[in-house]
Amino acid sequence: MLKEQLEFVPDRDREVFAAVPSAAAVFALRGRDRDAEPYVSKTANLRRRLERLLGSALEPGRRLNLRDRVSQIEYSSTGSEFESAFLLYRLLRATFPETYGQRLRLRFAPLIKLHIDNQYPRVSVTTRLGRRNGRNLYYGPFPSRAAAERYANDSLDLFKMRRCLEDLRPDPQFPGCVYSEMKMCLAPCFQGCTDSEYLAEVARVEAYLETGGESLLREISERRAAASSKLEFERAAGFHAQLEKVRSIRSQRPEIVRRIDQMCAVIVQASSYPESVNLFRIEAGSIADPLTFPIRAQEHSKSQSMEARLGAALAGIPPAGSKSALETMEHLALVARWYYRGHRAGQLFFADSRGALPFRRIVRGIASVYRGEKFETGPGESEGTPPLPDRAS
C-alpha cells in the first residue's frame, strides 16, 4: 500500500533523512520484531517528522523517540490533505482491523432515512446505513444531526406524511395526534386515508428528496399557472407563497446531499507528482483509489482535447467495488469531513440525473486545483476559471 521502503540504521540516520522528501506523506515505522505494532501516521513534512522521531535525543525528555526500535521506514508522498486522510484510513484499516476506528476518530455523517421497508413509510435521521439489499433510502451527508433534523422537519411541513416512530396498526378508534388535528398528516393510524393515498404522498416525498425540492417546485408552479389562467389570483398568490417557502427550505440543503446509492461524483485534488492532479471517483458513497491525471498530454494523445483525455481517464478508473455498509459509512465520513471545512482544497463535481459528469466544468476545476486555489464551503465550482491548454506546447 505504501510505495517507498527504506532501511533505517541509526549510525547512518543522516543519509536516511536526506533520502526522504520534505513534503506531505503517510508513513509507517516498523521494528525488527515483525509481530510488534508499527507506528503509523501522516505528516505535512516527512523529513522533519522522521528527524523528530528517529533523531538522536540530546537529553532525556518526554518526547517520543523510536530511534532504537525502528528498522524499516515505509512511506508514500501525498499531494493533498484529502489524499493523506484517505490513504491513512486504508492503511490503518488494514494494519489495525480491530481498533482503526478509535485511532481515526471518525464521526459518521448524519443522513436522512426514508423507511420504505415499513408498511407506512416515515422519515428519520440516522448515522447508520442499513443492509445493502434493503429497500430503505438514505440521503446525505449533512454537516450535523441538527442540520439534518432541521431540514427533515421543515421539509415534512410541506407534506402530510406521518412523523410518529411506531409501527402502525390502523384502528378507527385511535384518537390520532396533534399533526392529524392540524391537518398536517393523512392519519393512517386511524384510517384517515387509504393505503394507496398514503403511498402516493410517500412517493411525493421521495421525489422531493431525490430532486432537492425541484419536483415540488414544478408541482406548485403548475398549480399557480393554472390558477392564474382561471383569474383566481388569490389562489395563485397562495401558491406563490408556497413556492417561496419551498425555496427557503431548499436553501438549507448542501450541494453534496444526494441519495447515497445513486451518488456519482469526482473530487479533484493536487498531486505529489509534477504537472498532475489526482482524481477520486465516488460511486454510491464509496471512494475509488485515486488516479493521477497529467495536465499535459502524452506524445501519442496530443491530438485529443483535455475533455476527451479526462473522459477516457475517468472511464478507466476501476470501480470502488461492493463495500459493506460500515465501509461506505466510513468513506462518507471522510468526504463529509473534507467537504464541510470552512476552507477546503480541491473541488467536487457531481454527475447529472443521467449519470453524465460535467467534463467541461471538471477541466476548469483541474486548472483551479493545479494553481492551488482554495474554496469557501459551498459549491465547488469557479465559473470564471479558464481551462488549461488542451495540447502540450
C-alpha beads as a LAMMPS data file, in Angstrom:
LAMMPS data file: protein, C-alpha beads

393 atoms
392 bonds

1 atom types
1 bond types

-500.0 500.0 xlo xhi
-500.0 500.0 ylo yhi
-500.0 500.0 zlo zhi

Masses

1 110.0

Atoms # bond

1 1 1 0.000 0.000 0.000
2 1 1 2.901 2.355 0.789
3 1 1 5.168 2.787 -2.228
4 1 1 8.622 3.510 -0.771
5 1 1 10.732 1.490 1.673
6 1 1 13.981 2.402 3.415
7 1 1 16.120 0.503 5.887
8 1 1 16.884 2.539 8.976
9 1 1 20.276 2.195 10.627
10 1 1 20.876 4.665 13.479
11 1 1 24.541 5.128 12.539
12 1 1 23.517 6.309 9.039
13 1 1 20.465 8.321 10.026
14 1 1 21.542 11.449 8.130
15 1 1 21.619 9.518 4.853
16 1 1 18.116 8.222 5.519
17 1 1 16.748 11.654 6.409
18 1 1 18.276 13.130 3.245
19 1 1 16.655 10.399 1.147
20 1 1 13.071 11.231 2.173
21 1 1 11.176 14.296 0.874
22 1 1 10.350 17.379 2.895
23 1 1 6.735 17.012 1.840
24 1 1 3.400 15.583 2.949
25 1 1 3.271 11.806 3.319
26 1 1 1.697 8.847 5.076
27 1 1 4.263 6.600 6.724
28 1 1 4.788 3.501 8.836
29 1 1 7.761 2.744 11.088
30 1 1 8.383 -0.961 11.655
31 1 1 10.659 -2.609 14.188
32 1 1 12.883 -5.650 13.999
33 1 1 10.188 -7.690 15.702
34 1 1 7.653 -8.249 12.924
35 1 1 4.947 -9.050 15.484
36 1 1 5.280 -5.634 17.125
37 1 1 2.789 -2.931 16.212
38 1 1 4.099 -0.434 13.654
39 1 1 3.894 3.310 14.189
40 1 1 1.512 4.668 11.523
41 1 1 0.749 8.331 10.907
42 1 1 0.576 11.168 8.374
43 1 1 2.566 14.372 8.283
44 1 1 2.904 17.604 6.346
45 1 1 6.711 17.274 6.302
46 1 1 8.076 13.729 6.333
47 1 1 11.759 14.586 6.786
48 1 1 11.133 16.852 9.764
49 1 1 8.815 14.289 11.369
50 1 1 11.342 11.461 10.986
51 1 1 14.140 13.604 12.383
52 1 1 11.968 14.214 15.424
53 1 1 11.038 10.542 15.893
54 1 1 14.329 8.892 14.900
55 1 1 16.981 11.536 15.537
56 1 1 19.469 11.489 18.379
57 1 1 17.897 12.521 21.679
58 1 1 20.117 15.313 23.014
59 1 1 18.714 14.972 26.507
60 1 1 16.175 12.756 28.241
61 1 1 12.647 14.056 27.849
62 1 1 9.040 13.112 27.363
63 1 1 9.130 13.413 23.554
64 1 1 8.580 10.094 21.774
65 1 1 11.794 8.702 20.288
66 1 1 11.845 5.420 18.348
67 1 1 15.461 5.517 17.195
68 1 1 16.479 2.225 18.844
69 1 1 13.305 0.345 17.868
70 1 1 12.785 1.060 14.168
71 1 1 14.460 -0.921 11.402
72 1 1 12.331 -0.023 8.379
73 1 1 10.572 3.070 7.073
74 1 1 7.685 2.826 4.593
75 1 1 6.006 5.886 3.113
76 1 1 4.007 7.327 0.236
77 1 1 4.079 11.007 -0.677
78 1 1 0.693 12.707 -0.927
79 1 1 -0.451 15.830 -2.718
80 1 1 -3.349 16.896 -0.515
81 1 1 -4.852 16.567 2.935
82 1 1 -7.744 14.568 1.450
83 1 1 -5.355 12.056 -0.115
84 1 1 -3.418 11.786 3.159
85 1 1 -6.612 11.154 5.129
86 1 1 -7.861 8.514 2.676
87 1 1 -4.511 6.701 2.488
88 1 1 -4.106 6.795 6.287
89 1 1 -7.618 5.362 6.666
90 1 1 -6.851 2.483 4.288
91 1 1 -3.504 1.782 5.959
92 1 1 -4.912 1.807 9.492
93 1 1 -7.879 -0.346 8.425
94 1 1 -5.504 -2.953 7.002
95 1 1 -2.981 -2.765 9.862
96 1 1 -5.317 -2.498 12.850
97 1 1 -8.628 -4.091 11.775
98 1 1 -9.946 -4.178 15.356
99 1 1 -9.010 -0.686 16.522
100 1 1 -8.670 1.524 13.432
101 1 1 -11.991 3.263 14.185
102 1 1 -10.767 4.548 17.544
103 1 1 -7.441 5.585 16.062
104 1 1 -9.089 7.587 13.269
105 1 1 -11.865 9.041 15.450
106 1 1 -14.234 9.053 12.506
107 1 1 -17.641 10.610 13.126
108 1 1 -20.236 9.092 10.849
109 1 1 -22.110 11.654 8.786
110 1 1 -25.814 12.270 9.569
111 1 1 -28.232 11.024 6.912
112 1 1 -31.954 11.274 6.284
113 1 1 -33.500 7.804 6.114
114 1 1 -36.727 7.087 4.245
115 1 1 -38.149 3.895 5.753
116 1 1 -39.577 2.314 2.611
117 1 1 -39.452 -1.150 4.215
118 1 1 -42.095 -0.045 6.707
119 1 1 -45.740 -0.679 5.774
120 1 1 -46.386 3.020 6.417
121 1 1 -43.076 4.712 5.457
122 1 1 -41.688 7.563 7.521
123 1 1 -38.541 9.698 7.724
124 1 1 -35.846 9.726 10.409
125 1 1 -32.283 10.984 10.880
126 1 1 -29.523 8.422 11.378
127 1 1 -25.773 7.938 11.071
128 1 1 -26.078 4.260 10.142
129 1 1 -26.676 2.652 6.769
130 1 1 -28.831 -0.452 6.680
131 1 1 -28.250 -3.671 4.764
132 1 1 -27.301 -3.204 1.124
133 1 1 -30.202 -5.241 -0.245
134 1 1 -32.808 -3.358 1.792
135 1 1 -35.375 -1.013 0.264
136 1 1 -34.777 1.908 2.627
137 1 1 -33.305 5.051 1.049
138 1 1 -30.641 7.342 2.520
139 1 1 -29.852 10.980 1.694
140 1 1 -26.797 12.901 2.827
141 1 1 -24.256 13.573 4.145
142 1 1 -25.263 16.549 6.312
143 1 1 -22.795 18.612 8.389
144 1 1 -24.530 17.775 11.692
145 1 1 -27.505 15.931 13.121
146 1 1 -29.116 19.280 13.942
147 1 1 -28.867 20.384 10.297
148 1 1 -30.326 17.088 9.070
149 1 1 -33.202 17.227 11.566
150 1 1 -33.998 20.841 10.727
151 1 1 -34.082 20.108 7.003
152 1 1 -36.163 16.948 7.505
153 1 1 -38.699 18.651 9.805
154 1 1 -39.063 21.745 7.635
155 1 1 -39.437 19.578 4.528
156 1 1 -42.114 17.388 6.124
157 1 1 -44.126 20.556 6.832
158 1 1 -44.682 20.626 3.076
159 1 1 -46.290 17.179 3.027
160 1 1 -48.761 15.057 5.004
161 1 1 -46.591 12.056 5.786
162 1 1 -46.608 10.726 9.330
163 1 1 -43.924 11.700 11.845
164 1 1 -44.619 9.143 14.577
165 1 1 -42.000 6.448 15.184
166 1 1 -44.195 3.446 15.967
167 1 1 -45.077 0.626 13.596
168 1 1 -48.718 1.406 12.911
169 1 1 -51.682 -0.916 13.320
170 1 1 -54.513 1.266 11.974
171 1 1 -57.504 1.462 14.296
172 1 1 -60.542 3.736 13.647
173 1 1 -60.870 4.196 17.425
174 1 1 -57.367 5.686 17.768
175 1 1 -57.601 9.425 18.617
176 1 1 -54.677 10.491 16.411
177 1 1 -52.046 13.111 17.240
178 1 1 -51.525 16.851 17.002
179 1 1 -50.381 16.610 13.359
180 1 1 -53.617 14.922 12.306
181 1 1 -55.545 17.588 14.268
182 1 1 -53.731 20.326 12.331
183 1 1 -54.343 18.521 9.020
184 1 1 -50.578 18.047 8.583
185 1 1 -50.805 14.242 8.401
186 1 1 -53.051 11.903 6.418
187 1 1 -53.505 9.943 9.669
188 1 1 -53.095 6.332 8.557
189 1 1 -53.086 5.478 12.286
190 1 1 -56.902 5.736 12.446
191 1 1 -57.503 5.042 8.733
192 1 1 -57.883 8.693 7.870
193 1 1 -56.756 7.767 4.366
194 1 1 -56.447 4.675 2.216
195 1 1 -53.127 2.867 1.913
196 1 1 -52.833 3.917 -1.732
197 1 1 -53.371 7.586 -0.803
198 1 1 -50.657 7.375 1.846
199 1 1 -48.189 5.678 -0.512
200 1 1 -48.877 8.371 -3.126
201 1 1 -47.869 11.004 -0.552
202 1 1 -44.735 8.988 0.262
203 1 1 -43.866 8.963 -3.460
204 1 1 -44.098 12.784 -3.469
205 1 1 -41.701 12.950 -0.501
206 1 1 -39.278 10.561 -2.210
207 1 1 -39.324 12.654 -5.400
208 1 1 -38.753 15.798 -3.315
209 1 1 -35.713 14.314 -1.568
210 1 1 -34.212 12.921 -4.773
211 1 1 -34.566 16.150 -6.751
212 1 1 -33.607 18.505 -3.939
213 1 1 -37.076 20.075 -3.967
214 1 1 -37.336 20.560 -7.758
215 1 1 -40.283 18.156 -8.079
216 1 1 -42.340 20.131 -5.573
217 1 1 -41.372 23.459 -7.150
218 1 1 -42.611 22.207 -10.521
219 1 1 -45.822 20.882 -8.974
220 1 1 -46.654 24.160 -7.213
221 1 1 -45.622 26.245 -10.248
222 1 1 -48.069 24.316 -12.414
223 1 1 -50.842 24.919 -9.881
224 1 1 -50.006 28.622 -9.739
225 1 1 -50.067 28.870 -13.530
226 1 1 -53.414 27.049 -13.672
227 1 1 -54.920 29.377 -11.027
228 1 1 -53.628 32.451 -12.851
229 1 1 -55.092 31.261 -16.157
230 1 1 -58.500 30.993 -14.452
231 1 1 -58.072 34.512 -12.977
232 1 1 -58.040 33.025 -9.446
233 1 1 -55.446 35.451 -8.255
234 1 1 -55.842 34.848 -4.535
235 1 1 -55.173 31.128 -5.008
236 1 1 -52.236 31.985 -7.277
237 1 1 -50.828 34.271 -4.561
238 1 1 -51.122 31.404 -2.068
239 1 1 -49.211 29.100 -4.385
240 1 1 -46.574 31.809 -4.847
241 1 1 -46.121 31.973 -1.052
242 1 1 -45.714 28.190 -1.017
243 1 1 -43.010 28.469 -3.689
244 1 1 -41.089 30.959 -1.569
245 1 1 -41.322 28.632 1.424
246 1 1 -40.027 25.665 -0.598
247 1 1 -37.132 27.743 -1.935
248 1 1 -36.235 28.830 1.593
249 1 1 -36.182 25.230 2.846
250 1 1 -34.316 24.108 -0.260
251 1 1 -31.530 26.576 0.517
252 1 1 -30.804 24.619 3.725
253 1 1 -29.761 21.579 1.684
254 1 1 -25.997 21.475 0.967
255 1 1 -24.992 20.677 -2.604
256 1 1 -23.321 17.441 -1.520
257 1 1 -26.569 15.940 -0.169
258 1 1 -27.622 13.173 -2.545
259 1 1 -29.334 9.815 -2.465
260 1 1 -26.413 7.702 -1.311
261 1 1 -26.880 4.657 -3.548
262 1 1 -27.041 6.938 -6.614
263 1 1 -24.206 9.290 -5.651
264 1 1 -21.750 9.702 -8.523
265 1 1 -19.047 12.356 -8.282
266 1 1 -15.397 13.225 -8.866
267 1 1 -13.104 15.007 -6.412
268 1 1 -10.128 16.850 -7.920
269 1 1 -7.090 17.187 -5.656
270 1 1 -3.496 18.283 -6.005
271 1 1 -0.964 15.535 -6.702
272 1 1 2.519 14.838 -5.392
273 1 1 3.570 14.174 -9.000
274 1 1 4.635 17.239 -11.028
275 1 1 2.308 18.613 -13.723
276 1 1 -0.553 16.415 -12.444
277 1 1 -3.674 16.306 -10.310
278 1 1 -5.393 13.410 -8.541
279 1 1 -8.937 12.321 -9.378
280 1 1 -11.027 10.489 -6.779
281 1 1 -14.206 8.917 -8.140
282 1 1 -17.151 8.372 -5.779
283 1 1 -19.774 5.745 -6.591
284 1 1 -22.692 5.045 -4.228
285 1 1 -20.817 6.779 -1.409
286 1 1 -17.602 4.740 -1.827
287 1 1 -14.265 6.287 -2.843
288 1 1 -12.198 4.554 -5.537
289 1 1 -8.389 4.602 -5.474
290 1 1 -7.005 7.907 -6.811
291 1 1 -5.992 8.339 -10.439
292 1 1 -3.036 10.579 -11.276
293 1 1 -4.062 12.713 -14.253
294 1 1 -1.264 14.526 -16.142
295 1 1 -2.001 18.096 -17.163
296 1 1 -0.036 17.814 -20.381
297 1 1 -0.960 15.184 -22.931
298 1 1 1.415 12.343 -23.691
299 1 1 3.045 12.250 -27.128
300 1 1 0.584 9.697 -28.512
301 1 1 -2.509 11.644 -27.383
302 1 1 -1.609 15.241 -28.278
303 1 1 -4.451 15.367 -30.786
304 1 1 -7.043 14.741 -28.040
305 1 1 -8.747 17.553 -26.213
306 1 1 -8.452 17.800 -22.449
307 1 1 -12.110 16.781 -22.108
308 1 1 -11.566 13.653 -24.219
309 1 1 -8.496 12.665 -22.216
310 1 1 -10.379 13.281 -18.979
311 1 1 -13.316 11.151 -20.090
312 1 1 -11.030 8.278 -21.079
313 1 1 -9.127 8.528 -17.779
314 1 1 -12.269 8.502 -15.643
315 1 1 -13.714 5.596 -17.607
316 1 1 -10.560 3.635 -16.796
317 1 1 -10.830 4.064 -13.020
318 1 1 -11.711 0.679 -11.514
319 1 1 -14.961 0.857 -9.513
320 1 1 -14.679 1.076 -5.751
321 1 1 -16.332 -2.346 -5.605
322 1 1 -19.116 -3.607 -3.404
323 1 1 -18.474 -2.129 0.015
324 1 1 -20.093 -3.127 3.265
325 1 1 -22.451 -0.650 4.903
326 1 1 -19.787 0.106 7.523
327 1 1 -17.098 0.839 4.927
328 1 1 -19.460 3.079 2.955
329 1 1 -20.264 4.993 6.153
330 1 1 -16.526 5.457 6.741
331 1 1 -15.969 6.729 3.203
332 1 1 -18.869 9.163 3.582
333 1 1 -17.374 10.371 6.869
334 1 1 -14.071 11.130 5.116
335 1 1 -15.807 13.002 2.299
336 1 1 -18.006 14.975 4.727
337 1 1 -15.015 15.872 6.928
338 1 1 -13.268 17.363 3.887
339 1 1 -16.321 18.992 2.307
340 1 1 -17.623 20.817 5.373
341 1 1 -14.371 22.543 6.242
342 1 1 -14.551 26.336 6.197
343 1 1 -11.803 26.434 3.561
344 1 1 -11.091 23.328 1.570
345 1 1 -8.523 22.470 -1.079
346 1 1 -9.826 20.682 -4.153
347 1 1 -13.156 20.618 -5.928
348 1 1 -16.150 18.299 -6.125
349 1 1 -18.266 17.661 -9.227
350 1 1 -21.480 15.621 -9.429
351 1 1 -22.933 13.651 -12.298
352 1 1 -26.386 14.683 -13.532
353 1 1 -29.539 12.592 -13.218
354 1 1 -28.445 10.510 -16.219
355 1 1 -25.040 9.775 -14.671
356 1 1 -23.115 12.089 -17.023
357 1 1 -20.223 14.018 -15.485
358 1 1 -19.699 17.726 -16.382
359 1 1 -16.333 17.322 -18.137
360 1 1 -16.003 20.973 -19.159
361 1 1 -16.508 22.139 -15.571
362 1 1 -14.101 19.477 -14.297
363 1 1 -11.427 20.760 -16.717
364 1 1 -11.848 24.262 -15.285
365 1 1 -11.706 22.761 -11.806
366 1 1 -8.453 20.989 -12.659
367 1 1 -6.993 24.357 -13.640
368 1 1 -8.034 25.879 -10.313
369 1 1 -6.686 22.981 -8.246
370 1 1 -3.438 22.944 -10.203
371 1 1 -2.945 26.609 -9.324
372 1 1 -3.547 25.809 -5.655
373 1 1 -6.727 27.791 -5.156
374 1 1 -8.821 27.164 -2.037
375 1 1 -12.571 27.456 -1.836
376 1 1 -15.185 28.526 0.667
377 1 1 -17.594 25.874 1.903
378 1 1 -20.258 25.580 -0.772
379 1 1 -20.454 24.579 -4.424
380 1 1 -17.006 23.543 -5.611
381 1 1 -17.101 25.400 -8.897
382 1 1 -15.392 28.531 -10.085
383 1 1 -17.195 29.675 -13.222
384 1 1 -14.581 32.272 -14.107
385 1 1 -11.697 29.810 -14.267
386 1 1 -10.245 29.500 -17.777
387 1 1 -9.470 25.979 -18.998
388 1 1 -5.960 24.647 -19.242
389 1 1 -4.452 24.237 -22.735
390 1 1 -5.642 21.071 -24.437
391 1 1 -2.367 20.285 -26.112
392 1 1 1.210 20.191 -24.979
393 1 1 3.320 23.007 -26.325

Bonds

1 1 1 2
2 1 2 3
3 1 3 4
4 1 4 5
5 1 5 6
6 1 6 7
7 1 7 8
8 1 8 9
9 1 9 10
10 1 10 11
11 1 11 12
12 1 12 13
13 1 13 14
14 1 14 15
15 1 15 16
16 1 16 17
17 1 17 18
18 1 18 19
19 1 19 20
20 1 20 21
21 1 21 22
22 1 22 23
23 1 23 24
24 1 24 25
25 1 25 26
26 1 26 27
27 1 27 28
28 1 28 29
29 1 29 30
30 1 30 31
31 1 31 32
32 1 32 33
33 1 33 34
34 1 34 35
35 1 35 36
36 1 36 37
37 1 37 38
38 1 38 39
39 1 39 40
40 1 40 41
41 1 41 42
42 1 42 43
43 1 43 44
44 1 44 45
45 1 45 46
46 1 46 47
47 1 47 48
48 1 48 49
49 1 49 50
50 1 50 51
51 1 51 52
52 1 52 53
53 1 53 54
54 1 54 55
55 1 55 56
56 1 56 57
57 1 57 58
58 1 58 59
59 1 59 60
60 1 60 61
61 1 61 62
62 1 62 63
63 1 63 64
64 1 64 65
65 1 65 66
66 1 66 67
67 1 67 68
68 1 68 69
69 1 69 70
70 1 70 71
71 1 71 72
72 1 72 73
73 1 73 74
74 1 74 75
75 1 75 76
76 1 76 77
77 1 77 78
78 1 78 79
79 1 79 80
80 1 80 81
81 1 81 82
82 1 82 83
83 1 83 84
84 1 84 85
85 1 85 86
86 1 86 87
87 1 87 88
88 1 88 89
89 1 89 90
90 1 90 91
91 1 91 92
92 1 92 93
93 1 93 94
94 1 94 95
95 1 95 96
96 1 96 97
97 1 97 98
98 1 98 99
99 1 99 100
100 1 100 101
101 1 101 102
102 1 102 103
103 1 103 104
104 1 104 105
105 1 105 106
106 1 106 107
107 1 107 108
108 1 108 109
109 1 109 110
110 1 110 111
111 1 111 112
112 1 112 113
113 1 113 114
114 1 114 115
115 1 115 116
116 1 116 117
117 1 117 118
118 1 118 119
119 1 119 120
120 1 120 121
121 1 121 122
122 1 122 123
123 1 123 124
124 1 124 125
125 1 125 126
126 1 126 127
127 1 127 128
128 1 128 129
129 1 129 130
130 1 130 131
131 1 131 132
132 1 132 133
133 1 133 134
134 1 134 135
135 1 135 136
136 1 136 137
137 1 137 138
138 1 138 139
139 1 139 140
140 1 140 141
141 1 141 142
142 1 142 143
143 1 143 144
144 1 144 145
145 1 145 146
146 1 146 147
147 1 147 148
148 1 148 149
149 1 149 150
150 1 150 151
151 1 151 152
152 1 152 153
153 1 153 154
154 1 154 155
155 1 155 156
156 1 156 157
157 1 157 158
158 1 158 159
159 1 159 160
160 1 160 161
161 1 161 162
162 1 162 163
163 1 163 164
164 1 164 165
165 1 165 166
166 1 166 167
167 1 167 168
168 1 168 169
169 1 169 170
170 1 170 171
171 1 171 172
172 1 172 173
173 1 173 174
174 1 174 175
175 1 175 176
176 1 176 177
177 1 177 178
178 1 178 179
179 1 179 180
180 1 180 181
181 1 181 182
182 1 182 183
183 1 183 184
184 1 184 185
185 1 185 186
186 1 186 187
187 1 187 188
188 1 188 189
189 1 189 190
190 1 190 191
191 1 191 192
192 1 192 193
193 1 193 194
194 1 194 195
195 1 195 196
196 1 196 197
197 1 197 198
198 1 198 199
199 1 199 200
200 1 200 201
201 1 201 202
202 1 202 203
203 1 203 204
204 1 204 205
205 1 205 206
206 1 206 207
207 1 207 208
208 1 208 209
209 1 209 210
210 1 210 211
211 1 211 212
212 1 212 213
213 1 213 214
214 1 214 215
215 1 215 216
216 1 216 217
217 1 217 218
218 1 218 219
219 1 219 220
220 1 220 221
221 1 221 222
222 1 222 223
223 1 223 224
224 1 224 225
225 1 225 226
226 1 226 227
227 1 227 228
228 1 228 229
229 1 229 230
230 1 230 231
231 1 231 232
232 1 232 233
233 1 233 234
234 1 234 235
235 1 235 236
236 1 236 237
237 1 237 238
238 1 238 239
239 1 239 240
240 1 240 241
241 1 241 242
242 1 242 243
243 1 243 244
244 1 244 245
245 1 245 246
246 1 246 247
247 1 247 248
248 1 248 249
249 1 249 250
250 1 250 251
251 1 251 252
252 1 252 253
253 1 253 254
254 1 254 255
255 1 255 256
256 1 256 257
257 1 257 258
258 1 258 259
259 1 259 260
260 1 260 261
261 1 261 262
262 1 262 263
263 1 263 264
264 1 264 265
265 1 265 266
266 1 266 267
267 1 267 268
268 1 268 269
269 1 269 270
270 1 270 271
271 1 271 272
272 1 272 273
273 1 273 274
274 1 274 275
275 1 275 276
276 1 276 277
277 1 277 278
278 1 278 279
279 1 279 280
280 1 280 281
281 1 281 282
282 1 282 283
283 1 283 284
284 1 284 285
285 1 285 286
286 1 286 287
287 1 287 288
288 1 288 289
289 1 289 290
290 1 290 291
291 1 291 292
292 1 292 293
293 1 293 294
294 1 294 295
295 1 295 296
296 1 296 297
297 1 297 298
298 1 298 299
299 1 299 300
300 1 300 301
301 1 301 302
302 1 302 303
303 1 303 304
304 1 304 305
305 1 305 306
306 1 306 307
307 1 307 308
308 1 308 309
309 1 309 310
310 1 310 311
311 1 311 312
312 1 312 313
313 1 313 314
314 1 314 315
315 1 315 316
316 1 316 317
317 1 317 318
318 1 318 319
319 1 319 320
320 1 320 321
321 1 321 322
322 1 322 323
323 1 323 324
324 1 324 325
325 1 325 326
326 1 326 327
327 1 327 328
328 1 328 329
329 1 329 330
330 1 330 331
331 1 331 332
332 1 332 333
333 1 333 334
334 1 334 335
335 1 335 336
336 1 336 337
337 1 337 338
338 1 338 339
339 1 339 340
340 1 340 341
341 1 341 342
342 1 342 343
343 1 343 344
344 1 344 345
345 1 345 346
346 1 346 347
347 1 347 348
348 1 348 349
349 1 349 350
350 1 350 351
351 1 351 352
352 1 352 353
353 1 353 354
354 1 354 355
355 1 355 356
356 1 356 357
357 1 357 358
358 1 358 359
359 1 359 360
360 1 360 361
361 1 361 362
362 1 362 363
363 1 363 364
364 1 364 365
365 1 365 366
366 1 366 367
367 1 367 368
368 1 368 369
369 1 369 370
370 1 370 371
371 1 371 372
372 1 372 373
373 1 373 374
374 1 374 375
375 1 375 376
376 1 376 377
377 1 377 378
378 1 378 379
379 1 379 380
380 1 380 381
381 1 381 382
382 1 382 383
383 1 383 384
384 1 384 385
385 1 385 386
386 1 386 387
387 1 387 388
388 1 388 389
389 1 389 390
390 1 390 391
391 1 391 392
392 1 392 393
